[in-house]
Protein backbone atom coordinates (compact mmCIF):
# COMPACT_ATOMS: atom_id res chain seq x y z
CA UNK A 1 0.00 0.00 0.00
CA UNK A 2 1.91 3.00 -1.28
CA UNK A 3 1.73 6.08 0.99
CA UNK A 4 1.20 3.78 3.98
CA UNK A 5 3.99 1.22 3.74
CA UNK A 6 6.54 4.00 3.29
CA UNK A 7 5.79 5.08 6.87
CA UNK A 8 6.32 1.50 8.09
CA UNK A 9 9.63 0.73 6.40
CA UNK A 10 11.59 -1.61 8.75
CA UNK A 11 14.99 -0.47 7.44
CA UNK A 12 14.17 3.18 8.13
CA UNK A 13 12.85 2.21 11.56
CA UNK A 14 16.17 0.54 12.38
CA UNK A 15 18.05 3.66 11.25
CA UNK A 16 15.88 5.90 13.44
CA UNK A 17 16.33 3.59 16.41
CA UNK A 18 20.10 3.73 15.87
CA UNK A 19 19.95 7.53 15.79
CA UNK A 20 17.97 7.54 19.03
CA UNK A 21 20.58 5.28 20.68
CA UNK A 22 23.38 7.55 19.50
CA UNK A 23 21.56 10.67 20.69
CA UNK A 24 20.62 9.61 24.22
CA UNK A 25 23.25 10.05 26.93
CA UNK A 26 21.04 10.05 30.06
CA UNK A 27 17.56 9.04 31.23
CA UNK A 28 14.53 10.88 29.84
CA UNK A 29 10.78 10.50 30.37
CA UNK A 30 8.59 11.32 27.37
CA UNK A 31 4.80 11.28 27.31
CA UNK A 32 2.73 10.53 24.24
CA UNK A 33 -0.54 12.40 24.73
CA UNK A 34 -2.73 10.56 22.22
CA UNK A 35 -4.13 7.07 22.72
CA UNK A 36 -3.53 6.47 19.02
CA UNK A 37 0.17 6.90 19.72
CA UNK A 38 -0.03 4.50 22.67
CA UNK A 39 -1.57 1.71 20.60
CA UNK A 40 0.90 2.23 17.75
CA UNK A 41 3.79 2.06 20.24
CA UNK A 42 2.48 -1.15 21.81
CA UNK A 43 1.54 -2.77 18.48
CA UNK A 44 5.00 -2.14 17.02
CA UNK A 45 6.84 -3.00 20.22
CA UNK A 46 8.60 0.37 20.32
CA UNK A 47 8.55 0.41 24.11
CA UNK A 48 10.71 -2.74 24.00
CA UNK A 49 13.06 -1.53 21.25
CA UNK A 50 14.04 1.83 22.70
CA UNK A 51 17.20 2.20 24.79
CA UNK A 52 16.73 1.76 28.53
CA UNK A 53 17.34 5.48 29.15
CA UNK A 54 14.12 6.39 27.30
CA UNK A 55 10.90 5.81 29.22
CA UNK A 56 7.56 6.35 27.51
CA UNK A 57 4.53 7.14 29.68
CA UNK A 58 0.96 7.46 28.54
CA UNK A 59 -1.13 10.60 28.79
CA UNK A 60 -4.81 11.58 28.91
CA UNK A 61 -5.26 11.62 25.14
CA UNK A 62 -8.00 9.02 24.82
CA UNK A 63 -11.33 10.88 24.59
CA UNK A 64 -13.35 7.86 25.66
CA UNK A 65 -11.08 7.29 28.65
CA UNK A 66 -11.42 10.81 30.06
CA UNK A 67 -15.21 11.02 29.66
CA UNK A 68 -16.42 11.27 33.28
CA UNK A 69 -18.64 8.67 34.92
CA UNK A 70 -21.40 11.24 35.37
CA UNK A 71 -21.60 11.73 31.59
CA UNK A 72 -22.23 8.00 31.15
CA UNK A 73 -24.86 8.08 33.90
CA UNK A 74 -26.55 11.03 32.21
CA UNK A 75 -26.47 9.19 28.90
CA UNK A 76 -28.03 6.08 30.45
CA UNK A 77 -30.73 8.18 32.13
CA UNK A 78 -31.65 9.85 28.84
CA UNK A 79 -31.51 6.59 26.87
CA UNK A 80 -33.96 4.98 29.31
CA UNK A 81 -36.71 7.43 28.31
CA UNK A 82 -39.25 5.78 25.97
CA UNK A 83 -39.40 8.72 23.56
CA UNK A 84 -35.61 8.74 22.99
CA UNK A 85 -33.45 7.19 20.28
CA UNK A 86 -29.97 7.44 21.78
CA UNK A 87 -27.05 7.33 19.36
CA UNK A 88 -23.32 6.97 19.90
CA UNK A 89 -20.12 5.77 18.34
CA UNK A 90 -19.51 2.14 19.20
CA UNK A 91 -16.58 2.63 21.57
CA UNK A 92 -18.80 4.46 24.08
CA UNK A 93 -21.40 1.69 24.41
CA UNK A 94 -19.44 -0.47 26.87
CA UNK A 95 -17.87 2.32 28.93
CA UNK A 96 -19.05 1.74 32.52
CA UNK A 97 -20.92 4.37 34.47
CA UNK A 98 -21.54 4.09 38.18
CA UNK A 99 -23.91 1.13 37.81
CA UNK A 100 -24.67 0.65 34.11
CA UNK A 101 -23.54 1.35 30.55
CA UNK A 102 -25.27 2.19 27.30
CA UNK A 103 -24.86 -1.41 26.21
CA UNK A 104 -26.58 -2.59 29.38
CA UNK A 105 -29.31 0.01 28.86
CA UNK A 106 -29.84 -1.34 25.35
CA UNK A 107 -30.07 -4.87 26.73
CA UNK A 108 -32.74 -3.63 29.15
CA UNK A 109 -34.84 -2.28 26.29
CA UNK A 110 -33.55 1.23 25.62
CA UNK A 111 -33.39 2.29 21.97
CA UNK A 112 -29.61 2.74 21.75
CA UNK A 113 -28.09 2.73 18.30
CA UNK A 114 -24.48 2.80 17.07
CA UNK A 115 -23.77 5.32 14.33
CA UNK A 116 -20.66 6.12 12.31
CA UNK A 117 -21.31 9.86 11.99
CA UNK A 118 -23.32 12.46 13.92
CA UNK A 119 -25.06 13.19 10.61
CA UNK A 120 -26.59 9.71 10.85
CA UNK A 121 -28.21 10.88 14.08
CA UNK A 122 -29.52 13.98 12.28
CA UNK A 123 -30.99 11.70 9.61
CA UNK A 124 -32.70 9.63 12.30
CA UNK A 125 -34.24 12.81 13.73
CA UNK A 126 -35.49 13.70 10.25
CA UNK A 127 -36.95 10.21 9.75
CA UNK A 128 -38.51 9.96 13.23
CA UNK A 129 -40.18 13.32 13.97
CA UNK A 130 -42.18 11.78 16.82
CA UNK A 131 -39.02 10.68 18.68
CA UNK A 132 -36.22 12.58 20.42
CA UNK A 133 -32.82 11.74 18.91
CA UNK A 134 -29.74 12.32 21.07
CA UNK A 135 -26.12 11.96 19.97
CA UNK A 136 -23.38 11.43 22.56
CA UNK A 137 -20.76 13.96 21.46
CA UNK A 138 -17.43 13.18 23.10
CA UNK A 139 -13.84 13.77 22.09
CA UNK A 140 -11.10 16.33 21.81
CA UNK A 141 -10.83 19.17 19.32
CA UNK A 142 -10.70 16.50 16.59
CA UNK A 143 -14.39 15.56 16.75
CA UNK A 144 -15.89 18.83 18.01
CA UNK A 145 -16.21 20.48 14.56
CA UNK A 146 -18.09 17.51 13.10
CA UNK A 147 -20.43 17.34 16.06
CA UNK A 148 -20.95 21.10 15.88
CA UNK A 149 -21.78 20.82 12.17
CA UNK A 150 -24.43 18.18 12.96
CA UNK A 151 -26.07 20.53 15.45
CA UNK A 152 -26.05 23.40 12.96
CA UNK A 153 -27.48 21.15 10.25
CA UNK A 154 -30.34 20.13 12.55
CA UNK A 155 -30.97 23.81 13.33
CA UNK A 156 -31.01 24.73 9.63
CA UNK A 157 -33.57 22.01 8.97
CA UNK A 158 -35.69 23.02 11.96
CA UNK A 159 -35.30 19.61 13.61
CA UNK A 160 -36.34 20.39 17.16
CA UNK A 161 -36.14 16.70 18.11
CA UNK A 162 -32.34 16.52 17.81
CA UNK A 163 -29.82 17.28 20.58
CA UNK A 164 -26.22 16.62 21.64
CA UNK A 165 -25.07 15.28 24.98
CA UNK A 166 -21.72 17.07 24.77
CA UNK A 167 -18.60 16.08 26.68
CA UNK A 168 -15.76 17.63 24.68
CA UNK A 169 -12.36 18.35 26.23
CA UNK A 170 -9.26 20.29 25.17
CA UNK A 171 -5.65 19.08 25.10
CA UNK A 172 -3.54 22.16 26.10
CA UNK A 173 -5.23 22.61 29.52
CA UNK A 174 -4.57 18.93 30.26
CA UNK A 175 -0.87 19.32 29.45
CA UNK A 176 -0.76 22.42 31.65
CA UNK A 177 -2.33 20.48 34.54
CA UNK A 178 0.16 17.65 34.15
CA UNK A 179 3.15 20.00 34.04
CA UNK A 180 1.86 21.91 37.05
CA UNK A 181 1.52 18.79 39.20
CA UNK A 182 4.13 18.25 41.94
CA UNK A 183 4.18 14.59 40.88
CA UNK A 184 5.10 15.37 37.29
CA UNK A 185 8.24 13.69 35.96
CA UNK A 186 7.61 14.09 32.21
CA UNK A 187 10.33 16.04 30.39
CA UNK A 188 9.04 16.06 26.82
CA UNK A 189 5.81 15.49 24.89
CA UNK A 190 4.61 13.94 21.67
CA UNK A 191 1.59 16.13 20.87
CA UNK A 192 -1.49 14.64 19.17
CA UNK A 193 -1.41 14.96 15.40
CA UNK A 194 -5.16 14.66 14.85
CA UNK A 195 -5.98 17.44 17.32
CA UNK A 196 -3.32 19.67 15.80
CA UNK A 197 -4.74 19.10 12.32
CA UNK A 198 -7.74 21.09 13.60
CA UNK A 199 -6.05 23.53 15.98
CA UNK A 200 -2.54 23.92 14.57
CA UNK A 201 0.51 23.97 16.82
CA UNK A 202 0.74 27.59 17.92
CA UNK A 203 -1.23 27.06 21.13
CA UNK A 204 1.54 24.76 22.42
CA UNK A 205 4.23 27.44 22.20
CA UNK A 206 3.30 29.16 25.51
CA UNK A 207 3.40 25.77 27.28
CA UNK A 208 6.84 24.95 25.92
CA UNK A 209 8.14 28.38 26.94
CA UNK A 210 6.56 28.49 30.40
CA UNK A 211 7.51 24.97 31.47
CA UNK A 212 10.75 24.65 29.45
CA UNK A 213 9.71 21.40 27.75
CA UNK A 214 10.02 20.27 24.13
CA UNK A 215 6.73 19.45 22.41
CA UNK A 216 6.70 17.72 19.03
CA UNK A 217 3.49 17.30 17.04
CA UNK A 218 3.66 13.70 15.85
CA UNK A 219 1.85 11.41 13.41
CA UNK A 220 0.69 7.87 14.08
CA UNK A 221 2.70 5.53 11.90
CA UNK A 222 5.79 3.67 13.07
CA UNK A 223 8.25 6.09 11.46
CA UNK A 224 6.25 9.14 12.58
CA UNK A 225 6.56 8.15 16.21
CA UNK A 226 10.26 7.30 16.00
CA UNK A 227 11.00 10.57 14.19
CA UNK A 228 8.93 12.61 16.65
CA UNK A 229 10.65 10.93 19.59
CA UNK A 230 14.07 11.60 18.09
CA UNK A 231 13.15 15.30 17.71
CA UNK A 232 12.11 15.46 21.39
CA UNK A 233 15.26 13.71 22.55
CA UNK A 234 17.54 15.97 20.50
CA UNK A 235 15.98 19.00 22.17
CA UNK A 236 16.31 17.45 25.62
CA UNK A 237 19.96 16.52 25.10
CA UNK A 238 20.70 20.05 23.84
CA UNK A 239 18.87 21.71 26.73
CA UNK A 240 16.35 23.25 24.32
CA UNK A 241 12.57 23.66 24.58
CA UNK A 242 10.32 24.48 21.68
CA UNK A 243 7.50 23.25 19.50
CA UNK A 244 8.33 21.26 16.37
CA UNK A 245 6.02 19.73 13.80
CA UNK A 246 6.91 16.21 12.66
CA UNK A 247 3.42 15.71 11.13
CA UNK A 248 3.80 18.33 8.42
CA UNK A 249 1.82 16.35 5.84
CA UNK A 250 -1.32 16.98 7.92
CA UNK A 251 -0.64 19.76 10.43
CA UNK A 252 -0.01 23.43 9.71
CA UNK A 253 0.84 26.28 12.05
CA UNK A 254 -2.71 27.60 12.26
CA UNK A 255 -4.70 24.41 11.68
CA UNK A 256 -8.13 24.43 10.05
CA UNK A 257 -9.76 27.88 10.44
CA UNK A 258 -13.11 26.67 9.08
CA UNK A 259 -13.34 23.91 11.68
CA UNK A 260 -12.29 26.35 14.39
CA UNK A 261 -15.09 28.76 13.36
CA UNK A 262 -17.69 26.01 13.72
CA UNK A 263 -16.36 25.14 17.18
CA UNK A 264 -16.52 28.79 18.24
CA UNK A 265 -20.06 29.17 16.92
CA UNK A 266 -21.44 26.11 18.71
CA UNK A 267 -19.32 25.71 21.84
CA UNK A 268 -18.03 27.84 24.71
CA UNK A 269 -15.00 26.99 26.87
CA UNK A 270 -15.78 25.98 30.46
CA UNK A 271 -14.25 24.04 33.33
CA UNK A 272 -14.74 20.31 32.77
CA UNK A 273 -14.32 17.14 34.87
CA UNK A 274 -11.98 14.50 33.45
CA UNK A 275 -12.48 10.87 34.42
CA UNK A 276 -10.04 9.88 37.15
CA UNK A 277 -8.36 13.29 37.15
CA UNK A 278 -10.93 15.81 38.37
CA UNK A 279 -12.06 19.22 37.19
CA UNK A 280 -9.54 21.06 35.01
CA UNK A 281 -10.03 24.80 34.44
CA UNK A 282 -11.13 25.92 30.96
CA UNK A 283 -10.60 22.42 29.64
CA UNK A 284 -13.97 21.60 28.12
CA UNK A 285 -16.57 22.74 25.62
CA UNK A 286 -20.25 23.28 26.37
CA UNK A 287 -23.06 24.18 24.00
CA UNK A 288 -23.65 27.92 23.84
CA UNK A 289 -26.72 29.52 25.40
CA UNK A 290 -28.32 30.50 22.10
CA UNK A 291 -28.29 26.81 21.10
CA UNK A 292 -29.63 25.52 24.42
CA UNK A 293 -32.58 23.85 22.66
CA UNK A 294 -30.05 21.39 21.20
CA UNK A 295 -28.33 20.67 24.53
CA UNK A 296 -29.50 17.28 25.82
CA UNK A 297 -28.29 18.02 29.36
CA UNK A 298 -30.71 20.91 29.60
CA UNK A 299 -33.48 19.40 27.49
CA UNK A 300 -33.70 16.31 29.70
CA UNK A 301 -32.65 18.03 32.96
CA UNK A 302 -29.80 15.64 33.79
CA UNK A 303 -27.21 18.28 34.81
CA UNK A 304 -27.79 17.44 38.47
CA UNK A 305 -26.57 13.84 38.08
CA UNK A 306 -23.24 13.75 39.94
CA UNK A 307 -21.29 10.64 40.92
CA UNK A 308 -17.93 9.75 42.43
CA UNK A 309 -15.27 7.91 40.48
CA UNK A 310 -14.79 4.25 41.51
CA UNK A 311 -11.78 3.88 43.81
CA UNK A 312 -10.83 0.44 42.48
CA UNK A 313 -10.04 1.86 39.05
CA UNK A 314 -6.65 3.56 38.85
CA UNK A 315 -7.21 4.98 35.37
CA UNK A 316 -6.62 8.51 36.65
CA UNK A 317 -3.07 7.58 37.64
CA UNK A 318 -2.55 5.85 34.29
CA UNK A 319 -3.85 8.87 32.37
CA UNK A 320 -1.47 11.17 34.26
CA UNK A 321 1.53 8.96 33.59
CA UNK A 322 1.97 8.20 37.29
CA UNK A 323 1.73 4.43 36.83
CA UNK A 324 1.72 2.04 33.90
CA UNK A 325 -1.48 0.06 33.33
CA UNK A 326 -0.04 -3.15 34.72
CA UNK A 327 0.88 -1.24 37.86
CA UNK A 328 -2.81 -1.20 38.80
CA UNK A 329 -3.66 -4.11 41.17
CA UNK A 330 -6.89 -4.80 39.26
CA UNK A 331 -5.28 -4.93 35.81
CA UNK A 332 -5.90 -8.29 34.11
CA UNK A 333 -7.66 -9.57 37.23
CA UNK A 334 -10.83 -7.80 38.31
CA UNK A 335 -10.44 -5.52 35.26
CA UNK A 336 -10.40 -7.05 31.77
CA UNK A 337 -11.92 -5.98 28.43
CA UNK A 338 -14.85 -8.32 29.12
CA UNK A 339 -15.39 -6.89 32.62
CA UNK A 340 -13.81 -3.41 32.67
CA UNK A 341 -13.65 -1.24 35.76
CA UNK A 342 -12.87 1.85 33.71
CA UNK A 343 -12.84 3.30 30.22
CA UNK A 344 -9.09 2.80 29.71
CA UNK A 345 -9.75 -0.96 29.43
CA UNK A 346 -12.65 -0.48 26.99
CA UNK A 347 -11.61 2.16 24.51
CA UNK A 348 -9.86 1.38 21.24
CA UNK A 349 -7.33 4.05 22.32
CA UNK A 350 -7.12 3.15 26.02
CA UNK A 351 -3.70 2.44 27.50
CA UNK A 352 -4.98 -0.46 29.62
CA UNK A 353 -6.63 -2.02 26.57
CA UNK A 354 -3.34 -1.66 24.66
CA UNK A 355 -1.32 -3.32 27.42
CA UNK A 356 -3.84 -6.16 27.65
CA UNK A 357 -4.11 -6.67 23.88
CA UNK A 358 -0.37 -6.63 23.26
CA UNK A 359 0.55 -8.66 26.35
CA UNK A 360 2.43 -6.04 28.34
CA UNK A 361 1.66 -7.83 31.59
CA UNK A 362 4.44 -8.00 34.13
CA UNK A 363 2.58 -10.10 36.70
CA UNK A 364 0.24 -13.08 36.57
N, C-alpha and C positions, 0 to 999 in steps of 0.2 A: 504494500500500500504506500505508494509514493506520497510524500508530504506528512506521513506518519512515521514510517519506518526510519526515515532520516533522523528523527528525534529519539530513536531507540537503538542506534548503532552501537553494538557491543565494543568495537574497537575504539570509538570515540569516548565511550564511557570509561574504558580502561585508561585512556590518556588523561581524562579529567580527574579520575581517582589518583593517578600518579602525581598530577599537578597539586592536588589537595595535600597529598602526603609530603610533597616537597615544600609546600607553603607553611604548613603548621609546625610551630616550634614549641607550643605550650597548650594547655587545656583551654577549650572554649565551649560554651553552651549556646546553642542556636535553637531558636523556636520557629517551627513552621506554623503559621497561623491557620492555614486552611486545611480542613479535613481531607480535601482532595489531594493535597500534598502528603498527608499522613498515609493514606492508603497507597499512593504511588511509591512512597518510601518503603513501606512494609512489603508490598507486592514484589518490588525489585530487589529486596534484601539490602537496600542501601545502608540501613542502620548496622548491618553486619559487615559491610565492606569498608566503611570509613575507618580511618586511623583511630586508635583508642583515645587520643586527645580531643576528638570531636564528639560531643554529646548532643543528640537531637532530642528536644522535648516538644510536646504537642500542645498547641494553643486552643483557644475557644473559637475556632473558625468553622465549626460545624453548626449550621443554622438550626437543624433539628435538635441537636444536643443542648443548645442554650435556651430553647423555648421553655419557659417556666412551667412548672406543674399546674399552676392556676390557669394558664391558657388552655391546657388539655382539659381540665375540669370544666372550664367555661364552654369549650367545644362540645364536650359530652352532654352538658346540660342543654345546650341549644339543639344538638342532634336528636335528643330524646323527645322533642316537641313534635306532635303528629303532623303539623303543617309544614315542617321543614324538610327540605332535601339538603343534606350537608355534604359538601364536596371538599376534597383534599388531594394533594399528591400522595402517592402510596406510602412513602417513607414515614408519614406522620400517623398512619393508622394504628400502628402497634406501639407507639410511644406511650408509656404508662403515665397516667395521672395519679391522683392520690388513692383512688380505689378502682379505676376503670380506664379504658382506652376507647378510641373510636372504633376499633375492631370489635371490642367487646360490646359496645353500644349497638353496632350493626348486628351482631349475633343475637342481641336481645330484641331486635325488631326495628331499630332506628333505620331511617333511609339514608345511609351513608354511602357515598359513591366516590370511587377513585377517578380523577381526571388527570389529563396530561398538560392542560393549559387552563388558566383562569377564564379564558374565553369560552371554554367548554361549559363552565358554570354559568356564564352569561347566556349561552345558548339554551341551557336548561331552564333558566328564568324566563326566557322568551317563549319556550315551548310549554311551560307549566305556569301560566299566569295565576292559577289558584293556589300555588304553593310558594313558600318562602325559600329561596335558594341562597345558601351561605357558602362562601369559599374561605378556607383557612389559609390566610396569607402570612406565611412565615419566611424568614430568610434575611440575608444581609442586603447591601445595596444592589447586589446582582439581580434579585428577583423583584425588588420594590417597583421599578418602572413598569414591568409587565403587569403586576397586580394593580398598579395605579391606572394603567391604560384600560384594564377590564372595568374598573369602577367608572371611569369617564365614559366608556362605551355604553354601559348600562344607563348612565345619566342621559346621554344623548338620545338613547332610544326610549327614555321615559319608563324604564323598568323599575318600578318601585318595590318589586319583590326580590331584589338582589342586594346582597350586602357582603362586606368583608369582615372576618374576624382577624384583625391585623396584629401581628407580633413581630414586626421588623426591628432589627438591631443594626448598629453601625460599628465598623471595625476600629477606627482610630481611638474612640473613647475606651475600648477594651484594651488596646495596647497601652494607653496612658495609665489605666488602672493597674495593669500588670507591672509596668515599670515603676509605679509609685509605691508598690507593695514592699514592706520591709523584708518579705520572704523572697523577693525576686532575685534570681541568679542568672537570668538570661542576658546575654551580651550582644546578641545580634538576631535579626529577624528576616525570615523569608515572608514577604507580604503577599497577600492573595491576588493572583492574576485576574481572576474573574471579577472580583470587586473593583479592581483598578481599571478594568476595561470600561466600567461605567463612570467611575469617579476620578480617574487619572491618578497621578502619584504626588501631586503637589501638596496634598493635605498631610503627607507623612514627613515633609521637610521640618516643620516645627518640632515634631517628636524627636527626630534624629538630632536636631540641634540642642533641644532642652535636655535630653537624657544622654547625649553623647553615645548613641548607638547606631551602627550601620543597619539600614533597612534596604533590602533588595526585592523589588517586585519580580515574582518568579512564576514561570509557567508550570505545567503539570506532567510533562513527559520526563522520562528518565534523564535525558541530557539537559533539559531545562533545570531540573532540581540540582544536578551536579554543578552546572554552570553558576546558578544563583548562589549555591553554597560556597563555591570558590570565590565569588565576588565578595561575599560577606567576610570570609576568612582573610582575604587579602587586606580588607579595610581594618579588621581587628589586629592583624599582625603589624600593620603600619601605624596603628594608633589613630586611625581616621574614623570619621562618622559622617555618613551622608546617605542620600537616597539614590539608588541606581535602578535602572530598568532592564532586567534581563529579558522580559517578555515583550520586546519591542514589536513583534509581529501582531500583537493584539492591543497593547496598552500605549496610550499617548500621554503626554504631560497633563492635558486637561480633560481627558476622558471623553465621554459622550454627552455633549451639552443638551441634546434633545431629551435623552433619558433623564438627565438631571432636572430639566424643566418640568417634566411630568411628576417626578418625585416631589418637587417643591410645590406644585399645584395641589397635589392630593394629600401630602403628609406634612406634619409639623414635628420638630425634634422635641422630645421629652425624655425625662428620666425613665429608665426601663429596668425591670428585674431580669436577671440572667439566671438560668437554672444552675443551681449549685454554687453560684458566685455572689448573688445579691443584687441590689439596685445600684446601677452605675449611672452617674449623672450624664444627661444629654446623650444617651446612648441608644435611644430608640425612636421609632417613628409612630405617630398616631394620626388617625384620619382627622383632617381639619374640620373646624366647626361648621363651615358652610356646606360640608358634605356629610353631616351627622346622620342623615337619613340612610346612608349606605354603611354605617358603622354598626356591625352586629352586636358589639358590646352594649351599645346604648339602645339599639332597637329591641333587644331581648333582655335588657336590664340584668346583665351578668357581671357588671363591674365589681360588685361587692363580694364575689367569690374569691376568697383568699385562703391559701393553704400553706403549710410548712413543707419544706423539702424533706424527703426521707433520709434519716441519719445513716442508714445502712449503705446507701449509695455514695461513693466517694468521687462521683463524676466532677464535682466542683474542683477538687484537688487535681484531677487529671487535666481538666480544661485550663487550669492555671499553670500547668507544667510543674507542679509541686511533687507529684508522684507519677510513675508510669502505670498504665492500666493494670498490669499484673502485680502491682504493689498494693492493690485494693484486696482486703481479705476475702471479699465476696466474689472476686473475679474467677470465672470458670467453675464456681461452686454454686452458691445461691444465685448467682447472676450469669446467665447464658443467653444467647440470642433467642432461644425458645422461651425462656423465663427471665426477661430482663428486669433489673431493678431501676435502671435509668436509661435515658435516651442514647448515651454513648455506646451502649451495647446493641441498639436497634438500628441506628441510622447507617445508611450506606457510606457516610463520611465519618462515622464515630471512631474515635481512637480505640475504644475497648473492642468494638466489632472488628477492627483491623487486626489487633493483637490476637484475638480469638481465631479469626479466619486464617491468618498466616502463621499460626502456631508460635507466637512469641509468648510462651508460657514458661516461667522459670520455676514453677512449683506445681506439684501434682494436685 
